[in-house]
Each structure stands twice: as structure tokens, then as C-alpha cells.
Amino acid sequence: MTSDHKTKSPATNQETSEPKPRLVAAASGPAAIDVQRWTDHYFERTKQIVRRFGDKSVTYAIFMRRPVIFAPRLMLNWINRIAQERGVTFDITANYNEGDWVGAGEPLMYIKGSMYHLVDLETLYLQKLGAACVAANNAYSMCAELPKAAFLAMDARHAAGLEMAELMAYAASVGSKAAQAHVGAIGFIGNATEATAHYFGETHGKGTMPHALVGYAGSTLKAAEMFVDTFPDQPLTALVDYFGQEITDALTVCRRFPAMASAGRINIRLDTHGGRFVEGLDPQESYAVLERHAPGAIRRYRNDAELRYLTGTGVSAAAIFLLRENLDRNGFDKVKIVASSGFDVEKCKVMADAFAPIDIVGTGSFLPNKWTETYATADIVAYDDEPSVKIGREFLLRRD
């Protein structure tokens, strides 16, 4: 399903004098006065040639080489802001709605306007589009695989600066909304930072304790007590892998706060790294746990990565089932499990096949894994409304 959407930026069509560039770009992208410093230099030279020999109206087609979820908002916000700063108008036709699936090679949008004012923007608007679309696709896939689990975006620490952090949070929200609409998924309920919480309909970031707090406190229980004492009205998510006693510490925390546990205001977060098994597990016991809960899952998988997600070290399906067993056996059936550590699309698929009892997934692994897949491409397909595109890209020509 496609539809045309046009956005217009305010136009005065007057040149403005350019003050000195600022030293630091804003998180949302450079201002017009900074574009020259951040764009590919051959675009800047082309701009000088166009100024000398005469401007033309051009139409750009933008596409990607892999299927994606369309996440253009930050790119459109930026390019329209630049148009406003330059006092010109760009005619932008989006071929899809935000959150739509787009096939490889299909034109995502067309941008029409002055070549002089558009040619130097390509580097920067492509930066804001490709990675966001791939991350949105990943987030969609993860939420769709585990529709009954809530997701928490924990990507900021993996981002390369503020601008990427905003792009990735926005992308997760787009993929999440698409999964909510298409398969009824719970999707992303929030993220870890305040600056981008608004993408998830929140005013604050979510999260309770890092490993640093557990180390500071000296025990998992003491860290939980400190948190409850400081934030008595907040639910508690206890991080239980610091001392390698995930099951013991989880039960200790629940027994210390039985009223909170009974009210469903305690979560236990498993974040065990891949260098060891969760307390109580080894290879043999991991298989035994899976045999009790999801015997078919083991028999359906053969490659090493999938088997590791099921019965290996770290936060495996067996580890999640074992924690759930112990919580339920001790009367803590209202306590939820938060699973984190490497929950990308493939790991979510394996957990879904095993019906692992995950309540919340904490993840930043919707970030693109293969960066070359994030490259969006722009080609001019018309000069002064006359179709023209380099050989091999005729599929980009407008059909309307």
C-alpha cells in the first residue's frame, strides 16, 4: 500500500548572507551555515558550478537496497528546516507512510527543488534515513516475534553520539508501532534515556539499577533496599547476575519485599554474560530444563548459535525457564522477568519458538548489525522535469 504525501517548507526564495559556521552541530543535525563543513566536498564543488552556469529544477529519488520499515521523520524534519533557513521550498513526495514496509530498490520518496540548494544536502539527509529504516525493521521483527513481551529500548550506550542515539530511539518507536498495528504486539513501552522518551509517549526514561549500583551496595539485596528506600513509590527491577547467584538473589529480594512481589511491583532482570551459565545450570541441566518446558524447540534447531540461545551460557531460554520455575515454586508468580543481553532479531525468534516466559525484553540490539545495509542512495531522475537517470537506475523514474 502506497500513498503520496507532500510536505512544503516555508519559502521566501531570497538568498541570505551566511554567518560564520558554528563549531558544534546540534544533535538534530547541522544548521544551513554548517552544511558545507559536513557534506561531501564534491557536492560543494558541484554547487559552485551550478551557481556559475545556472540553476535547474531537479528531482531526486531515494531508495535502499534491502527491505526496510519506512522511518523518514527526522530526515524530513531536518531537510525542511534547512529549506526554511535558506528561504526556499522543496517539494517532497513520500511514497509510503511512516511505518510501512518497503521492498528493496523501491523509491522511498522524491525530492524536487533547486539543484543549487539540494545538491549539497544529500550526504546529510541520507545519514538520517538509512540506519533509521533498518533499525525500525529490526525493531518491528523483534516485537512481532515476541508480541506478548514488552520491550525496553536500551540502545543509547551503543550509539555513536547524540544524533545516532536520537535516530535509533525514533526508529525503535516506528518499528514498535508497526508491530502493534500489524500483529497486536505490546512493543516498546519506553526507553532508557529522558531525551528520547517522548518517542514512546513517555516523559522520563525507564530503568532502575545498573551493575555499578550492585557493586557499590556490596550485595544484590542491599542495592534493592537502597533503591526502594530512595524511590519508595517506584516498581523495582532487581539486577541479579552480579555475584553469579541469579536464582538465590532473585528469591532473596522477593522475600525481602513480599508485598511488592505480590502486587507485581518487582521485576527480576537476567543479564548474565556469555562467559558462564546462570546459577544452577550446566549443559546437561540446561537440556533437562528445556525438556521439561519446550522439548520440541531443541529438536528443531541444529546450528550452534540457535542452540546457544536455548541451552548455552548467558541468558538462555533454559535460564529464563529455570528462573520462572523457582519464582513460581516459591509463591512469586506475579514477579516479572526482564531478559537482556544480546536480544537481537535472531535471538528473539529462538525465544519465541521455545515459548520462553519473558515479560520484558531490554535491548539495544535492534541497531543495524551490518552497517553496509544501512546505506540509502539518492539519484537525480529529472532535470527541469525532463526524465534522466544514469544507466541501470531506470527503475527509479517516476511513473505518475
C-alpha positions as CSV (number, residue, x, y, z in Angstrom):
1,M,0.0,0.0,0.0
2,T,1.4,3.4,-1.1
3,S,0.2,6.9,-0.9
4,D,1.6,10.3,-1.8
5,H,2.3,12.8,0.9
6,K,3.7,16.3,0.2
7,T,5.5,18.5,2.7
8,K,6.2,22.1,2.0
9,S,8.7,24.2,3.8
10,P,8.1,28.0,4.1
11,A,9.6,29.9,1.2
12,T,10.8,33.4,0.7
13,N,13.0,32.5,-2.3
14,Q,15.6,35.0,-1.2
15,E,19.3,34.5,-0.6
16,T,20.5,35.2,2.8
17,S,24.0,36.1,4.0
18,E,25.9,33.2,5.6
19,P,27.4,33.9,9.1
20,K,30.4,32.0,10.4
21,P,29.9,28.3,10.9
22,R,29.3,27.1,14.5
23,L,31.9,24.7,15.9
24,V,29.5,22.0,17.1
25,A,26.5,20.6,15.2
26,A,23.2,20.2,17.1
27,A,22.0,16.7,17.9
28,S,19.3,17.1,15.3
29,G,21.8,17.9,12.6
30,P,23.8,20.8,11.3
31,A,22.3,24.2,10.5
32,A,22.4,25.5,7.0
33,I,25.5,27.5,7.8
34,D,27.3,24.3,8.7
35,V,26.3,22.1,5.7
36,Q,29.5,23.0,3.8
37,R,31.7,21.6,6.6
38,W,29.8,18.3,6.8
39,T,28.8,17.4,3.3
40,D,31.0,15.5,0.7
41,H,33.2,18.1,-0.9
42,Y,32.3,17.1,-4.5
43,F,28.7,18.2,-3.7
44,E,30.0,21.6,-2.6
45,R,32.1,21.9,-5.8
46,T,29.0,21.0,-7.9
47,K,27.1,23.7,-6.1
48,Q,29.7,26.3,-7.1
49,I,29.5,25.1,-10.8
50,V,25.7,25.3,-10.8
51,R,25.9,28.8,-9.4
52,R,28.2,29.8,-12.2
53,F,26.4,28.1,-15.1
54,G,22.8,28.4,-14.0
55,D,20.4,26.6,-11.7
56,K,17.9,23.9,-12.7
57,S,15.0,22.2,-11.0
58,V,15.9,18.6,-10.2
59,T,14.0,15.6,-8.8
60,Y,15.9,13.2,-6.6
61,A,14.7,9.6,-6.0
62,I,15.8,7.9,-2.7
63,F,15.9,4.2,-2.2
64,M,17.6,1.4,-0.3
65,R,19.0,-1.9,-1.4
66,R,17.2,-4.0,1.2
67,P,13.7,-4.3,2.6
68,V,13.0,-1.8,5.4
69,I,10.4,-0.1,7.5
70,F,10.0,3.5,6.4
71,A,11.2,5.9,9.1
72,P,11.7,9.3,7.4
73,R,10.6,11.8,10.1
74,L,13.9,13.0,11.4
75,M,15.3,13.3,7.8
76,L,12.2,15.3,6.7
77,N,12.4,17.5,9.7
78,W,16.0,18.3,9.0
79,I,15.6,19.0,5.3
80,N,12.6,21.2,5.8
81,R,14.4,23.1,8.4
82,I,17.3,23.7,6.0
83,A,14.8,24.8,3.3
84,Q,13.4,27.3,5.8
85,E,16.8,28.6,6.8
86,R,17.7,29.0,3.1
87,G,14.4,30.6,2.3
88,V,13.5,28.1,-0.4
89,T,10.8,25.4,-1.0
90,F,11.4,21.7,-1.5
91,D,8.5,19.6,-2.9
92,I,8.8,16.2,-1.1
93,T,6.6,13.3,-2.1
94,A,6.8,10.3,0.2
95,N,5.6,7.1,-1.5
96,Y,4.9,5.4,1.9
97,N,3.5,6.2,5.3
98,E,5.8,6.1,8.3
99,G,5.9,2.5,9.5
100,D,5.1,0.9,6.1
101,W,7.2,-2.0,4.8
102,V,9.2,-1.1,1.7
103,G,10.8,-3.6,-0.7
104,A,14.4,-3.4,-1.8
105,G,15.0,-0.9,-4.6
106,E,11.6,0.7,-4.4
107,P,11.8,4.6,-4.3
108,L,11.0,5.7,-0.8
109,M,10.4,9.3,-1.8
110,Y,11.1,12.0,-4.4
111,I,12.5,15.4,-3.5
112,K,12.1,18.2,-6.1
113,G,13.7,21.7,-5.9
114,S,16.6,23.9,-6.8
115,M,19.7,21.9,-7.7
116,Y,21.8,24.7,-6.2
117,H,20.0,24.3,-2.8
118,L,19.6,20.5,-2.9
119,V,22.9,19.2,-4.2
120,D,24.9,19.7,-1.0
121,L,22.3,18.2,1.3
122,E,22.5,14.6,0.0
123,T,25.3,13.4,2.4
124,L,23.4,14.6,5.4
125,Y,19.8,13.6,4.7
126,L,20.9,10.1,3.7
127,Q,22.7,9.8,7.1
128,K,19.3,10.4,8.8
129,L,17.3,7.9,6.7
130,G,19.1,4.6,6.0
131,A,20.1,3.5,9.5
132,A,16.7,4.5,11.0
133,C,14.8,2.5,8.4
134,V,16.9,-0.7,9.1
135,A,16.7,-0.3,12.8
136,A,12.9,0.2,12.5
137,N,12.7,-3.0,10.5
138,N,14.7,-4.8,13.2
139,A,12.6,-3.4,16.0
140,Y,9.4,-4.5,14.1
141,S,10.7,-8.0,13.6
142,M,11.7,-8.4,17.3
143,C,8.3,-7.1,18.5
144,A,6.4,-9.3,16.0
145,E,8.3,-12.4,17.1
146,L,7.5,-11.8,20.8
147,P,4.2,-10.0,20.6
148,K,3.3,-10.7,24.3
149,A,6.5,-9.3,25.7
150,A,7.1,-5.6,26.4
151,F,10.3,-4.1,25.1
152,L,12.5,-1.5,26.6
153,A,15.0,0.3,24.3
154,M,18.4,0.3,25.8
155,D,20.3,1.4,22.7
156,A,21.8,4.8,23.7
157,R,25.1,3.4,25.1
158,H,25.7,1.7,21.7
159,A,25.1,4.8,19.6
160,A,27.9,6.8,18.1
161,G,26.9,10.2,19.6
162,L,23.7,12.1,20.3
163,E,22.4,12.2,16.8
164,M,22.6,8.5,16.3
165,A,21.0,7.9,19.7
166,E,18.0,10.0,18.7
167,L,17.8,8.2,15.3
168,M,17.8,4.8,16.9
169,A,15.2,5.7,19.6
170,Y,12.9,7.1,16.9
171,A,13.5,4.0,14.7
172,A,12.5,1.7,17.6
173,S,9.3,3.6,18.1
174,V,8.4,3.4,14.5
175,G,9.1,-0.4,14.3
176,S,7.2,-0.9,17.5
177,K,4.1,1.0,16.3
178,A,4.1,-1.0,13.1
179,A,4.2,-4.3,15.1
180,Q,1.4,-3.0,17.3
181,A,-0.7,-2.2,14.3
182,H,0.0,-5.4,12.3
183,V,0.2,-8.2,14.9
184,G,-1.2,-6.6,18.1
185,A,2.2,-6.7,19.8
186,I,2.8,-4.9,23.1
187,G,6.0,-3.5,21.5
188,F,8.3,-0.9,23.1
189,I,6.9,0.6,26.3
190,G,9.8,3.0,26.8
191,N,13.5,3.6,26.7
192,A,16.4,4.2,28.9
193,T,17.0,8.0,28.3
194,E,14.9,11.0,29.1
195,A,15.9,13.0,26.0
196,T,14.2,10.5,23.6
197,A,11.4,9.2,25.9
198,H,8.9,11.3,24.0
199,Y,9.1,8.9,21.0
200,F,7.5,6.3,23.2
201,G,4.8,8.6,24.7
202,E,6.8,9.0,27.9
203,T,8.3,12.0,29.7
204,H,11.1,10.1,31.5
205,G,13.4,7.2,30.8
206,K,12.9,3.8,32.4
207,G,15.3,1.7,34.4
208,T,16.2,1.1,38.0
209,M,19.7,-0.2,38.7
210,P,23.0,-0.9,36.8
211,H,25.7,-3.3,37.8
212,A,27.5,-0.3,39.2
213,L,24.9,0.2,41.9
214,V,25.1,-3.5,42.9
215,G,28.8,-3.3,43.2
216,Y,28.5,-0.1,45.2
217,A,26.0,-1.6,47.6
218,G,28.0,-4.8,48.1
219,S,25.1,-7.2,47.6
220,T,22.1,-7.5,45.3
221,L,19.7,-7.3,48.3
222,K,21.4,-4.1,49.6
223,A,21.1,-2.5,46.2
224,A,17.4,-3.3,46.1
225,E,16.9,-1.9,49.6
226,M,18.7,1.3,48.7
227,F,16.6,1.7,45.6
228,V,13.3,1.1,47.5
229,D,14.4,3.5,50.2
230,T,15.2,6.2,47.7
231,F,12.3,5.6,45.3
232,P,9.6,4.1,47.5
233,D,6.8,4.7,45.0
234,Q,8.6,3.2,42.1
235,P,8.5,-0.5,41.0
236,L,11.8,-2.3,41.5
237,T,13.8,-4.2,38.8
238,A,16.5,-6.1,40.6
239,L,19.6,-7.0,38.6
240,V,20.7,-10.4,39.8
241,D,23.7,-11.6,37.9
242,Y,26.5,-9.5,39.5
243,F,27.5,-12.2,42.1
244,G,26.6,-15.2,39.9
245,Q,23.7,-16.1,42.1
246,E,20.7,-15.3,39.9
247,I,18.2,-17.7,41.5
248,T,19.3,-17.2,45.1
249,D,19.4,-13.4,44.8
250,A,16.1,-13.2,43.0
251,L,14.4,-15.1,45.7
252,T,16.1,-13.1,48.4
253,V,14.9,-9.8,47.0
254,C,11.4,-11.1,46.6
255,R,11.3,-12.4,50.2
256,R,12.6,-9.1,51.5
257,F,9.7,-7.2,49.8
258,P,6.8,-9.7,49.8
259,A,4.1,-7.1,49.4
260,M,5.7,-5.6,46.4
261,A,6.2,-9.1,44.9
262,S,2.5,-9.9,45.5
263,A,1.5,-6.7,43.9
264,G,3.5,-7.3,40.8
265,R,5.8,-4.4,41.5
266,I,9.1,-6.4,41.4
267,N,10.9,-7.4,38.2
268,I,13.9,-9.7,38.1
269,R,16.4,-8.8,35.3
270,L,18.6,-11.5,33.9
271,D,21.7,-10.0,32.2
272,T,24.2,-12.9,32.6
273,H,27.1,-12.5,30.2
274,G,28.0,-15.3,27.7
275,G,31.1,-16.4,29.7
276,R,29.2,-18.5,32.2
277,F,26.0,-20.3,32.9
278,V,23.2,-18.9,35.1
279,E,23.3,-20.3,38.6
280,G,22.1,-23.9,38.7
281,L,22.8,-24.6,35.1
282,D,25.3,-26.5,33.1
283,P,24.9,-28.1,29.6
284,Q,23.2,-31.2,31.0
285,E,20.9,-29.3,33.3
286,S,20.1,-26.8,30.6
287,Y,18.8,-29.6,28.3
288,A,16.8,-31.0,31.2
289,V,15.1,-27.7,31.8
290,L,14.2,-27.4,28.1
291,E,12.9,-31.0,28.0
292,R,10.5,-30.1,30.8
293,H,9.2,-27.0,29.0
294,A,10.0,-26.9,25.3
295,P,11.3,-30.3,24.1
296,G,10.4,-29.6,20.5
297,A,12.5,-26.4,20.4
298,I,15.7,-28.4,20.9
299,R,14.9,-30.9,18.2
300,R,14.1,-28.1,15.7
301,Y,17.4,-26.4,15.9
302,R,20.8,-27.6,14.8
303,N,23.2,-24.6,14.3
304,D,25.5,-23.5,17.2
305,A,24.1,-20.0,17.6
306,E,20.5,-21.2,18.0
307,L,21.4,-24.0,20.4
308,R,23.4,-21.5,22.5
309,Y,20.3,-19.3,22.8
310,L,18.4,-22.3,24.0
311,T,20.8,-24.1,26.3
312,G,24.1,-22.3,26.4
313,T,25.8,-19.8,28.6
314,G,24.3,-16.3,29.3
315,V,20.6,-15.5,29.2
316,S,19.4,-18.7,27.5
317,A,15.8,-20.0,27.2
318,A,16.8,-22.6,29.8
319,A,17.9,-19.8,32.2
320,I,14.6,-18.0,31.8
321,F,12.6,-21.1,32.4
322,L,14.6,-22.0,35.4
323,L,14.1,-18.6,37.0
324,R,10.4,-18.8,36.3
325,E,10.2,-22.2,37.9
326,N,11.9,-21.0,41.1
327,L,9.8,-17.9,41.3
328,D,6.5,-19.7,40.9
329,R,7.5,-22.6,43.2
330,N,8.1,-20.0,46.0
331,G,4.9,-18.2,45.5
332,F,6.2,-15.3,43.4
333,D,4.1,-15.8,40.3
334,K,3.4,-12.1,40.0
335,V,7.0,-11.2,39.7
336,K,8.0,-10.5,36.1
337,I,11.2,-11.5,34.3
338,V,13.2,-8.9,32.3
339,A,15.6,-10.6,29.8
340,S,18.5,-8.7,28.4
341,S,21.9,-9.3,26.8
342,G,22.1,-9.7,23.0
343,F,18.4,-9.9,22.2
344,D,18.6,-9.2,18.5
345,V,16.1,-10.4,15.8
346,E,17.6,-14.0,15.7
347,K,17.6,-14.4,19.5
348,C,14.0,-13.2,19.7
349,K,13.0,-15.7,17.1
350,V,14.5,-18.6,19.0
351,M,12.9,-17.4,22.3
352,A,9.6,-17.2,20.5
353,D,9.9,-20.7,19.2
354,A,10.7,-22.0,22.7
355,F,7.8,-20.0,24.3
356,A,10.3,-18.7,26.8
357,P,8.4,-16.9,29.6
358,I,9.8,-13.4,29.1
359,D,7.7,-10.5,30.3
360,I,10.0,-7.7,29.2
361,V,13.0,-7.6,26.8
362,G,15.7,-5.0,27.5
363,T,17.6,-4.5,24.3
364,G,19.6,-2.2,22.1
365,S,20.2,-4.9,19.5
366,F,17.8,-3.5,17.0
367,L,20.7,-1.3,16.0
368,P,21.8,-2.4,12.5
369,N,24.3,-5.3,12.7
370,K,25.7,-4.9,9.2
371,W,26.3,-1.2,8.6
372,T,26.6,-1.6,4.8
373,E,22.9,-2.5,4.7
374,T,22.0,1.0,6.1
375,Y,23.3,2.9,3.1
376,A,20.4,4.9,1.5
377,T,21.1,6.2,-2.0
378,A,19.9,9.3,-3.9
379,D,19.9,9.8,-7.6
380,I,18.6,12.7,-9.7
381,V,16.0,11.3,-12.1
382,A,14.8,14.5,-13.7
383,Y,16.3,17.9,-14.7
384,D,13.8,20.7,-15.4
385,D,11.1,18.0,-15.4
386,E,12.9,16.0,-18.2
387,P,13.5,12.4,-17.1
388,S,17.2,11.5,-16.9
389,V,19.0,9.0,-14.8
390,K,22.2,7.0,-15.0
391,I,22.1,3.7,-16.8
392,G,20.9,0.9,-14.6
393,R,18.7,3.1,-12.4
394,E,15.7,3.5,-14.7
395,F,13.6,1.7,-12.1
396,L,13.7,5.0,-10.1
397,L,11.9,7.1,-12.7
398,R,8.6,8.4,-11.6
399,R,5.6,6.5,-13.0
400,D,3.0,9.1,-12.4
